[in-house]
Amino acid sequence: SQTRLFPRMKPLIEIHRIGSDAYGYRISALGSDGQDKSASGAFDSLENCLFDAGASLGTYFSRVELNLEGMFLGSCSTDTLRRNPKGVAQRIRQHFQPA
């Protein structure tokens, strides 16, 4: 098991819709000073957005909090975001149905 570099920080992935079929995200680190944010470009699907967000966190964090258009979705393993973004996107659509 790899030692996590930031044990007190809890990343939050804020997903937002950019257009009818485009998504972006911003990552903020809860537990930091609140100033640590990074933003993504635009992605043509929710799946690609989730994969990129998971990949950008690498193995530094085992779990992340997810937020879609201001609505808290819960937490997810970063490994799941990288390995099965389609499944995560499917669950989001089934339970939260983004407008």
Secondary structure, DSSP 8 states (H G I E B T S, - for coil): ----S-TT-EEEEEEEEEETTEEEEEEEEETTTS--EEE---BSSHHHHHHHHHHHHTTS-SEEEEEETTEEEEEEEHHHHHH-HHHHHHHHHHHH---
